[in-house]
Amino acid sequence: MRSYLDFEKPVAELDSKVDELRALAASGSDIGEEILRLEDKAGQALAELYTNLTPWQKTLVARHPQRPHFTDFVSALISEFTPLAGDRKFGEDEALLGGFGRFRGESICVMGQEKGASTDSRIKHNFGMARPEGYRKAVRLMEMAERFGIPVLSIVDSAGAYPGIGAEERGQAEAIARSTDACLSLGVPNVAIVTGEGMSGGAIAITTANRVLMFEHAIYSVISPEAASSILWRDGTKAQEAATSMKITAQDMLRFGVIDAILKEPVGGAHRDSAAMIATTGEAIAQAFIELRNLDADMIRQQRRQKFLDIGRKLS
């Protein structure tokens, strides 16, 4: 069942009327033209809405529970996928998944946050908020990929690393730092895609890549709008104002040179046509790795290092 965001209410009302007319048509009423007219009107209303989304509205779209998740991308794009579990130090973390498989016939290491699609799976995956063992598992995967010369793909969608006491006791900050360093040190190409939320160090830990791509309505920031609002104004209700001020949209990130490309979403967001969005993502991944194919290990590291140094110089 399709879920509508608050700002999509005009479209929801039109879609509801279309559903009512379809029910009447099924009983024998000749109202085909009226249905087509309303469908066209709903489509136009949706297109107009998504042409002029505010940063806060983009934040809501980025968080939509029906957007494609890590497991959806892996199922559709990666064959012979073999997941690996555990960090060999403490335990398994279900929020950050990863393993090895084949992408269009070539070996690939894939990792990313999984938020879950149902209440039970969201709890199982801790809403995509990884603990230290998740990032240490990511380091383990990257080191294995480096050893065998296998490129790395990161699929990023997280509200941030888990901030619980246990996570802090087990070295959350250190684990994130080591994962970020592992990304920077790779002598094989790595590509990262921010598909929904790319929040805080929890996202950076696996997004420090040669190529960083971002969905059209995704967001990428050091902190959530709600948290920024609470810190800056001591008022959590100013999240919309914070989202606008923080420059967190894909369009902002491309302008600042933080990402390399934006992947256009279907009208109404990736959740309205997940199959098409996943196909678009597959093409973008293939192109990104083709661009890095002829670089040796030193050139790959240098290109990645220069990319992030340039971001600092541009924003300073």
C-alpha positions as CSV (number, residue, x, y, z in Angstrom):
1,M,0.0,0.0,0.0
2,R,1.3,3.4,-1.0
3,S,2.2,5.8,1.8
4,Y,1.9,9.5,1.4
5,L,3.9,12.3,3.0
6,D,2.1,15.3,4.6
7,F,3.0,17.6,1.7
8,E,1.6,15.1,-0.8
9,K,-2.0,15.3,0.5
10,P,-3.3,17.0,-2.7
11,V,-2.0,14.0,-4.7
12,A,-3.3,11.6,-2.2
13,E,-6.8,13.0,-2.5
14,L,-6.7,12.7,-6.3
15,D,-5.4,9.2,-6.2
16,S,-8.2,8.3,-3.7
17,K,-10.8,9.6,-6.2
18,V,-9.2,7.6,-9.0
19,D,-9.4,4.4,-6.8
20,E,-13.1,5.1,-6.1
21,L,-13.8,5.6,-9.8
22,R,-11.9,2.4,-10.7
23,A,-14.1,0.5,-8.2
24,L,-17.2,2.0,-10.0
25,A,-15.8,1.1,-13.4
26,A,-15.3,-2.5,-12.2
27,S,-19.0,-2.7,-11.5
28,G,-19.9,-1.7,-15.0
29,S,-19.9,2.2,-15.1
30,D,-18.6,3.8,-18.2
31,I,-16.2,6.4,-16.6
32,G,-12.9,5.6,-18.4
33,E,-12.4,9.1,-19.6
34,E,-13.0,10.6,-16.2
35,I,-10.4,8.2,-14.7
36,L,-7.8,9.1,-17.3
37,R,-8.5,12.8,-16.7
38,L,-8.0,12.5,-12.9
39,E,-4.9,10.3,-13.4
40,D,-3.4,12.9,-15.6
41,K,-4.2,15.6,-13.1
42,A,-2.7,13.6,-10.2
43,G,0.5,13.1,-12.3
44,Q,0.8,16.8,-13.0
45,A,0.3,17.7,-9.4
46,L,2.9,15.2,-8.3
47,A,5.4,16.5,-10.9
48,E,4.9,20.1,-9.8
49,L,5.3,19.1,-6.2
50,Y,8.6,17.3,-6.8
51,T,10.0,20.0,-9.0
52,N,10.1,22.5,-6.2
53,L,10.8,20.5,-3.0
54,T,12.2,22.4,-0.1
55,P,15.2,20.9,1.8
56,W,12.9,19.8,4.6
57,Q,10.5,18.1,2.1
58,K,13.6,16.3,0.6
59,T,14.5,15.2,4.1
60,L,11.1,13.6,4.4
61,V,11.4,11.9,1.0
62,A,14.9,10.6,1.9
63,R,13.4,9.0,5.0
64,H,10.4,7.4,3.3
65,P,10.2,3.8,4.5
66,Q,9.3,2.5,1.1
67,R,12.5,3.7,-0.6
68,P,14.7,0.8,-1.9
69,H,17.0,-0.6,0.8
70,F,20.4,-2.2,0.7
71,T,18.9,-5.7,0.4
72,D,16.8,-4.6,-2.6
73,F,19.9,-3.4,-4.5
74,V,21.9,-6.5,-3.7
75,S,19.0,-8.8,-4.8
76,A,18.6,-7.0,-8.1
77,L,22.2,-6.1,-9.0
78,I,24.5,-8.6,-7.3
79,S,24.7,-12.2,-8.3
80,E,26.3,-15.0,-6.2
81,F,26.2,-12.7,-3.2
82,T,27.8,-14.3,-0.1
83,P,27.3,-12.2,3.1
84,L,30.0,-12.2,5.8
85,A,29.2,-11.7,9.4
86,G,31.1,-10.5,12.5
87,D,34.1,-8.3,13.1
88,R,36.3,-11.1,14.6
89,K,36.5,-8.9,17.8
90,F,33.1,-8.6,19.4
91,G,30.2,-9.8,17.3
92,E,27.8,-9.3,14.4
93,D,26.0,-6.1,13.6
94,E,22.9,-6.4,11.5
95,A,22.7,-2.7,10.8
96,L,25.7,-2.7,8.4
97,L,25.6,-5.7,6.0
98,G,28.3,-6.7,3.6
99,G,29.8,-9.5,1.6
100,F,31.1,-10.5,-1.8
101,G,29.4,-11.3,-5.1
102,R,29.4,-10.4,-8.8
103,F,28.3,-7.3,-10.5
104,R,27.8,-7.8,-14.2
105,G,30.1,-10.8,-14.1
106,E,32.9,-9.0,-12.2
107,S,33.8,-9.7,-8.5
108,I,32.8,-7.0,-6.1
109,C,32.7,-6.3,-2.4
110,V,29.4,-4.7,-1.3
111,M,28.5,-3.2,2.0
112,G,25.9,-0.8,3.4
113,Q,23.3,0.1,6.0
114,E,20.0,-1.8,6.0
115,K,17.1,0.0,7.8
116,G,14.6,-2.8,7.4
117,A,11.2,-2.8,5.8
118,S,8.9,-4.0,8.6
119,T,8.6,-3.4,12.3
120,D,10.5,-6.7,13.1
121,S,13.2,-6.2,10.5
122,R,13.7,-2.5,11.6
123,I,14.3,-3.7,15.1
124,K,16.6,-6.5,13.8
125,H,18.7,-4.0,11.8
126,N,18.6,-1.3,14.5
127,F,17.0,1.1,12.0
128,G,20.3,1.2,10.0
129,M,22.3,2.6,12.9
130,A,25.5,0.6,13.1
131,R,27.5,-0.2,16.3
132,P,31.3,-0.3,16.4
133,E,31.3,-4.0,15.3
134,G,29.5,-3.0,12.1
135,Y,32.3,-0.6,11.2
136,R,34.9,-3.1,12.2
137,K,33.2,-5.6,9.9
138,A,33.4,-3.0,7.1
139,V,37.2,-2.6,7.7
140,R,37.5,-6.4,7.6
141,L,35.6,-6.5,4.3
142,M,37.7,-3.7,2.8
143,E,41.0,-5.4,3.8
144,M,39.8,-8.6,2.2
145,A,38.8,-6.8,-1.0
146,E,42.2,-5.1,-1.0
147,R,44.0,-8.4,-0.6
148,F,42.3,-9.9,-3.6
149,G,42.1,-6.8,-5.8
150,I,38.3,-6.6,-5.7
151,P,36.6,-3.1,-6.0
152,V,34.3,-1.9,-3.2
153,L,30.8,-0.6,-3.4
154,S,29.1,1.2,-0.5
155,I,25.3,1.7,-0.4
156,V,24.6,4.4,2.2
157,D,21.3,5.0,4.1
158,S,21.6,5.8,7.8
159,A,20.4,8.3,10.3
160,G,23.9,7.9,11.9
161,A,25.9,5.6,14.0
162,Y,24.1,4.1,17.0
163,P,24.7,6.5,20.0
164,G,24.0,4.0,22.8
165,I,26.1,3.6,25.9
166,G,27.3,0.1,24.9
167,A,28.4,1.4,21.5
168,E,30.4,4.2,23.1
169,E,32.0,1.8,25.6
170,R,33.2,-0.4,22.7
171,G,34.8,2.5,20.8
172,Q,32.3,3.9,18.4
173,A,34.4,6.9,17.4
174,E,37.5,4.9,17.0
175,A,35.7,2.3,14.8
176,I,34.3,5.0,12.6
177,A,37.7,6.7,12.2
178,R,39.4,3.4,11.3
179,S,36.7,2.6,8.8
180,T,37.1,6.0,7.2
181,D,40.9,5.5,7.1
182,A,40.4,2.1,5.5
183,C,38.3,3.7,2.7
184,L,41.1,6.3,2.1
185,S,43.8,3.6,2.1
186,L,42.2,1.3,-0.4
187,G,44.3,0.5,-3.5
188,V,41.2,-0.7,-5.3
189,P,38.5,1.5,-6.7
190,N,35.6,2.3,-4.3
191,V,32.3,3.8,-5.2
192,A,29.7,5.0,-2.7
193,I,26.0,5.9,-3.3
194,V,23.9,7.9,-0.8
195,T,20.4,6.5,-1.5
196,G,18.5,8.1,1.4
197,E,20.0,9.6,4.5
198,G,23.8,10.0,4.7
199,M,24.1,11.3,8.3
200,S,27.1,12.0,10.4
201,G,30.2,9.9,10.7
202,G,28.1,6.8,10.5
203,A,27.8,7.6,6.8
204,I,31.2,9.0,6.2
205,A,32.8,5.8,7.5
206,I,31.9,4.0,4.3
207,T,31.4,6.9,1.9
208,T,35.0,8.1,1.6
209,A,35.3,6.9,-2.0
210,N,36.8,7.6,-5.4
211,R,33.3,8.3,-6.7
212,V,30.4,9.5,-4.5
213,L,27.0,9.5,-6.1
214,M,23.7,10.6,-4.6
215,F,20.0,10.1,-5.3
216,E,18.2,13.2,-6.3
217,H,16.1,13.5,-3.1
218,A,18.7,12.1,-0.7
219,I,20.4,14.1,2.0
220,Y,24.0,14.2,3.3
221,S,25.1,16.0,6.4
222,V,27.2,15.8,9.6
223,I,24.1,16.0,11.7
224,S,20.3,15.7,11.3
225,P,18.2,18.8,11.1
226,E,16.4,17.9,14.3
227,A,19.7,17.6,16.2
228,A,21.1,20.8,14.7
229,S,17.9,22.6,15.7
230,S,18.2,21.4,19.3
231,I,21.9,22.4,19.5
232,L,21.7,25.8,17.8
233,W,18.3,27.0,19.0
234,R,17.6,24.8,22.0
235,D,14.4,24.1,20.1
236,G,13.7,20.8,18.2
237,T,10.8,22.4,16.4
238,K,13.1,24.4,14.1
239,A,14.2,21.4,12.1
240,Q,12.8,22.8,8.9
241,E,14.8,26.0,9.3
242,A,17.9,24.0,10.1
243,A,17.4,21.8,7.0
244,T,17.4,24.9,4.8
245,S,20.4,26.5,6.5
246,M,22.5,23.4,6.5
247,K,22.6,22.8,2.7
248,I,22.1,19.1,2.9
249,T,20.5,18.3,-0.5
250,A,22.1,16.5,-3.4
251,Q,22.0,19.7,-5.4
252,D,24.0,21.5,-2.6
253,M,26.5,18.7,-2.4
254,L,27.1,18.7,-6.1
255,R,27.6,22.5,-6.1
256,F,30.1,22.2,-3.2
257,G,32.0,19.4,-4.9
258,V,31.2,16.9,-2.1
259,I,29.7,14.4,-4.5
260,D,30.4,13.6,-8.2
261,A,27.0,13.1,-9.6
262,I,23.2,13.1,-8.9
263,L,21.1,10.1,-9.9
264,K,17.7,11.3,-11.1
265,E,14.7,9.7,-9.3
266,P,11.3,8.8,-10.8
267,V,8.7,11.5,-10.4
268,G,7.5,11.3,-6.9
269,G,10.7,9.7,-5.5
270,A,12.5,6.4,-5.7
271,H,9.9,4.7,-3.7
272,R,7.3,5.1,-6.4
273,D,9.3,3.0,-8.9
274,S,12.0,1.1,-7.1
275,A,12.7,-1.2,-10.0
276,A,13.5,1.8,-12.3
277,M,15.6,3.5,-9.6
278,I,17.6,0.3,-9.0
279,A,18.2,-0.1,-12.8
280,T,19.4,3.5,-13.0
281,T,21.7,2.9,-10.0
282,G,23.2,-0.2,-11.7
283,E,24.1,1.9,-14.8
284,A,25.7,4.6,-12.7
285,I,27.7,2.0,-10.7
286,A,29.0,0.4,-13.9
287,Q,30.0,3.8,-15.4
288,A,31.8,4.9,-12.2
289,F,33.9,1.7,-12.1
290,I,34.7,2.0,-15.8
291,E,36.1,5.5,-15.2
292,L,38.5,4.0,-12.6
293,R,39.3,0.8,-14.4
294,N,42.8,1.7,-15.8
295,L,44.2,3.3,-12.7
296,D,46.9,1.4,-10.6
297,A,46.8,1.3,-6.8
298,D,48.9,4.4,-6.3
299,M,46.8,6.4,-8.8
300,I,43.6,5.3,-7.2
301,R,44.8,6.4,-3.7
302,Q,46.1,9.7,-5.1
303,Q,42.8,10.4,-7.0
304,R,40.8,9.7,-3.8
305,R,43.1,11.8,-1.6
306,Q,43.0,14.7,-4.0
307,K,39.3,14.6,-4.3
308,F,38.8,15.1,-0.5
309,L,41.6,17.7,-0.3
310,D,39.9,19.7,-3.0
311,I,36.6,19.6,-1.1
312,G,38.4,21.2,1.9
313,R,40.0,23.9,-0.2
314,K,36.7,24.7,-2.0
315,L,34.7,25.0,1.2
316,S,37.4,26.8,3.3
